[in-house]
């Protein structure tokens, strides 16, 4: 169904370099209970690693992935690891004990609308959770660290985008010469847990109007298998904190996707209700900042993003201080001070904010 919606059926195929990298390796995946994290578990498991660990803070999600990928319902297996990436001492002890060769960091908060209301939570997880994980990986002697990022990190207009852009900066800045690392940007993943496709399916099956933000809104979409497969291939290219951009094809208008989905489900023409763009949401996503360039790599579906070096000098200590204080307004103000233009927060006043 998802392949038909996008008009393509690309499936992951691994080059010899990827097979050699992962065969016999020890791999840890954070956010393993999520859609992309779980697919990374499934695909890495096919590449004959000597060990694979699924790290998540939600035991129910770990159970679901353990059952789906390995056919086991027990959580007693050592590959299932309950941990919070925001806890640096815990992550340090964990990675030093596991001694993984490769860490895929897929754990993140990802829903734009709710993160726009609670920027402190976005920053705690997406920025400082990444910082804790990569710092722990460095101390544990990990060989490769791969951050799963998003196209919303390009010219970010939302708290989500700003937090993931800072996560990319953290990934570039830390690690040193002994740990290869990279960030991988891609667009919306169709069929992921909590995605637009699930909402659309529910609304159509329930006979409800389909809610779409804007008649001209479009997005870049990928399937879960192709996104995870290219993230794995990006691990081969990782070096000194590069950011990679996946080939996502052409953007798709949301209204066209709705119509196509209804047709494939043999449902009547849907009634669409336009709700307006959400605060911080773009009508069309951008793949690059104005200052960035897209460069070819040896892989025809993976591009290197040319980024100006000044970003690595960003000071995160003031942001850590305001996050610890728990004042959402101050967190958004600090993100703005760091250079991210968050229109929805610029227009807000303290008395209008939802209490934390």
C-alpha positions in Angstrom: 0.0 0.0 0.0 2.7 2.5 1.0 4.8 1.7 -2.1 1.7 2.2 -4.3 1.0 5.6 -2.6 4.5 6.9 -3.5 4.5 5.3 -6.9 7.8 3.5 -6.2 8.9 0.3 -4.5 12.5 0.8 -3.7 13.8 -1.9 -1.3 17.0 -1.8 0.6 20.0 -3.3 -1.1 23.3 -3.2 0.6 26.7 -2.7 -1.0 29.6 -5.0 -0.2 31.1 -2.3 2.1 28.0 -2.2 4.3 27.9 -6.0 4.5 31.5 -6.1 5.6 31.1 -3.3 8.1 28.2 -5.0 9.9 29.2 -8.6 9.7 30.5 -9.6 13.1 30.0 -6.1 14.5 28.4 -5.1 17.8 25.5 -2.7 17.2 23.4 -0.6 19.6 20.2 1.2 18.4 18.6 3.9 20.5 14.9 4.6 20.0 14.6 0.9 18.9 11.0 0.9 19.8 10.1 3.5 17.2 9.3 2.9 13.5 12.7 3.8 12.0 14.6 2.4 15.0 12.7 -0.9 14.9 13.3 -1.2 11.1 17.0 -0.5 11.7 17.0 -3.4 14.2 15.3 -5.7 11.6 17.7 -4.7 8.8 20.9 -4.8 10.8 19.9 -8.2 12.1 20.0 -9.5 8.5 23.6 -8.3 8.1 25.0 -10.9 10.6 26.2 -8.8 13.5 27.8 -10.6 16.4 25.5 -8.7 18.8 22.6 -6.2 18.6 21.0 -4.2 21.4 17.7 -2.5 21.3 17.6 0.6 23.6 14.4 2.4 24.5 12.7 3.9 27.6 9.4 2.2 26.7 9.2 -1.5 27.6 6.0 -2.1 25.6 7.7 -0.8 22.4 10.7 -3.0 23.1 8.4 -6.0 23.5 6.7 -5.3 20.2 10.0 -5.0 18.2 11.5 -8.1 20.0 8.4 -10.1 18.9 8.3 -8.7 15.4 11.9 -9.1 14.5 13.1 -12.1 16.6 9.8 -13.9 17.2 10.3 -13.8 21.0 7.8 -12.5 23.5 10.1 -12.4 26.4 11.9 -9.2 27.5 14.4 -11.2 29.5 16.8 -11.4 26.5 19.9 -9.2 27.0 19.3 -7.5 23.6 16.4 -5.6 25.1 17.7 -2.6 27.1 15.6 -0.2 29.1 17.3 3.1 29.4 16.7 6.9 29.0 19.1 8.6 26.6 18.9 11.8 28.7 20.6 10.1 31.6 24.3 10.5 30.8 25.7 8.4 33.7 23.3 5.6 32.7 24.3 5.8 29.0 27.9 5.9 29.9 27.7 2.8 32.1 25.6 1.1 29.5 27.8 1.7 26.5 31.0 0.9 28.4 29.4 -2.4 29.4 28.1 -3.3 25.9 31.2 -2.0 24.0 29.3 -1.6 20.6 31.2 -0.9 17.4 28.3 1.1 15.9 25.6 3.2 17.5 22.5 4.3 15.6 20.8 7.1 17.5 17.2 7.1 16.4 15.7 8.1 19.8 13.9 11.5 19.5 10.7 13.5 20.1 9.3 14.1 16.6 5.8 15.5 16.7 5.9 19.2 15.6 2.7 20.5 17.2 3.2 19.3 20.7 6.9 20.1 20.7 6.0 23.7 19.7 4.1 23.9 23.0 6.8 22.2 25.1 10.2 23.3 23.7 12.0 22.2 26.9 11.0 18.6 26.3 12.2 18.8 22.6 15.6 20.2 23.8 16.0 17.8 26.7 15.6 14.8 24.4 16.7 15.8 20.9 19.6 18.0 21.9 20.9 17.0 25.3 19.8 13.3 24.9 22.0 13.3 21.7 24.8 15.0 23.6 24.6 12.4 26.4 24.6 9.5 24.0 27.4 10.7 21.8 29.5 11.6 24.8 28.9 8.2 26.3 29.8 6.6 22.9 33.0 8.5 22.7 34.1 7.4 26.2 33.1 3.8 25.5 35.4 3.8 22.4 32.5 3.4 19.8 33.8 3.3 16.2 30.8 4.9 14.5 27.9 7.0 15.6 25.0 7.8 13.3 22.3 10.3 14.1 18.9 10.0 12.5 17.8 13.5 11.7 15.1 15.2 9.6 14.6 17.6 6.7 13.0 19.9 9.2 16.5 20.7 10.4 17.1 22.7 7.2 16.2 26.4 7.7 14.2 25.3 10.9 11.1 27.3 11.6 9.8 25.0 14.4 11.1 23.9 17.8 11.4 20.4 16.3 13.5 21.6 13.5 15.7 23.7 15.7 16.3 20.9 18.2 17.3 18.4 15.5 19.6 21.0 13.9 21.3 21.4 17.2 21.5 17.6 17.4 23.4 17.7 14.1 25.7 20.3 15.4 26.4 18.2 18.5 27.2 15.2 16.3 29.6 17.3 14.2 31.3 18.8 17.2 31.9 15.7 19.4 33.6 12.5 18.7 37.2 13.4 17.9 39.3 11.6 15.3 38.8 8.1 16.7 35.0 8.0 16.2 33.4 8.3 12.8 30.1 10.0 12.9 27.4 11.5 10.7 23.8 12.8 10.7 21.3 11.6 8.2 18.4 13.9 7.1 15.3 12.6 5.4 11.6 13.5 5.2 8.3 12.1 6.5 8.2 8.3 6.8 4.9 6.9 5.6 3.4 4.3 7.8 5.4 5.2 10.9 3.7 5.1 14.3 1.6 8.2 14.8 2.2 9.4 11.2 -0.3 11.1 8.9 -1.1 7.8 7.2 -2.5 6.4 10.4 -4.6 9.5 11.0 -5.9 9.4 7.4 -6.8 5.7 7.7 -8.7 6.3 10.9 -10.6 9.3 9.5 -11.6 7.5 6.3 -12.7 4.3 8.0 -14.7 6.3 10.5 -16.5 8.3 7.8 -14.9 11.5 9.2 -13.7 14.5 7.1 -10.0 14.3 6.4 -8.1 17.1 8.1 -5.3 18.7 6.0 -3.5 21.8 6.9 -3.3 23.6 3.5 -4.5 22.9 -0.1 -0.9 23.4 -1.4 1.0 21.7 1.4 3.5 19.1 0.2 6.0 16.9 1.8 8.9 14.6 0.9 8.0 11.0 1.8 9.9 7.7 2.1 8.9 4.2 3.1 10.3 2.9 6.4 12.4 0.2 4.8 14.1 2.5 2.2 14.8 5.2 4.9 16.4 2.6 7.3 18.3 0.9 4.5 19.9 4.2 3.4 20.7 5.2 7.0 22.6 1.9 7.2 24.5 2.7 3.9 25.3 6.2 5.3 27.1 4.5 8.2 29.7 3.4 5.6 30.3 6.9 4.5 30.5 8.5 8.0 33.7 10.4 8.8 34.0 13.6 10.8 30.4 14.6 11.5 29.1 15.1 8.0 25.4 15.6 7.4 23.9 13.4 4.7 20.7 13.9 2.8 18.7 11.0 1.4 17.2 11.0 -2.1 13.4 11.2 -1.3 12.2 11.7 -4.8 9.8 14.5 -5.6 7.6 16.2 -3.0 3.9 15.0 -2.9 0.9 17.2 -2.3 -1.0 16.0 0.8 -4.4 16.3 -0.9 -3.1 14.1 -3.8 -1.9 11.6 -1.3 -5.4 11.6 0.4 -7.2 11.0 -2.9 -4.8 8.3 -3.9 -5.1 6.5 -0.6 -9.0 6.6 -0.7 -8.9 5.2 -4.3 -6.5 2.4 -3.3 -8.8 1.5 -0.4 -11.8 1.6 -2.8 -13.5 4.3 -0.6 -15.7 7.2 -1.7 -14.1 10.5 -2.6 -13.0 12.0 0.7 -14.3 15.2 2.2 -11.3 17.3 3.1 -11.3 20.0 5.8 -8.5 22.5 5.7 -7.3 23.5 9.2 -4.5 25.9 8.4 -0.8 25.5 8.9 0.2 24.7 12.4 2.5 27.1 14.3 6.1 26.6 13.0 4.9 24.4 10.1 6.0 25.1 6.5 3.9 24.8 3.5 6.8 23.0 1.7 9.8 21.5 3.4 13.3 22.6 2.4 16.2 20.2 2.0 19.0 22.7 2.5 19.6 26.1 4.2 20.4 29.0 1.9 24.1 28.6 2.9 24.2 24.9 2.3 25.1 22.9 -0.8 24.3 19.4 -1.9 27.2 17.3 -3.1 27.3 13.8 -4.6 28.8 10.8 -2.8 29.7 7.4 -4.1 26.2 6.3 -3.3 23.6 7.6 -5.9 20.9 8.0 -3.3 22.9 9.7 -0.6 24.2 13.3 -0.8 26.6 15.2 1.4 25.4 18.5 2.7 28.0 21.3 2.6 27.7 23.3 5.8 29.4 26.4 7.1 31.7 25.7 10.0 30.6 28.6 12.2 27.7 26.5 13.6 30.1 24.4 15.6 31.0 27.4 17.8 27.4 27.6 19.2 27.4 27.7 23.1 24.8 25.3 24.5 25.4 26.1 28.2 22.8 29.0 28.4 20.3 26.6 26.7 21.0 23.9 29.3 20.5 26.5 32.1 17.1 27.6 30.8 15.9 24.0 30.2 16.8 23.2 33.8 14.7 26.1 34.9 11.7 24.7 33.1 10.4 28.0 31.7 9.1 27.2 28.2 9.1 30.9 27.1 12.8 31.2 28.1 13.7 28.0 26.3 12.1 29.3 23.1 13.8 32.7 23.6 17.2 31.0 23.9 16.6 29.0 20.7 15.8 32.3 19.0 19.0 33.8 20.4 20.9 30.9 18.9 19.6 32.0 15.5 16.5 30.0 14.9 13.5 32.1 13.8 10.5 30.6 15.6 7.6 32.7 14.4 5.0 31.2 16.7 7.0 32.0 19.8 8.0 35.4 18.7 4.3 36.4 18.7 3.4 34.8 22.0 3.2 36.5 25.4 3.8 34.7 28.7 0.2 35.0 29.8 -1.0 33.1 26.7 1.2 30.0 27.3 -0.2 26.7 28.4 1.1 25.9 31.9 3.8 23.2 32.0 
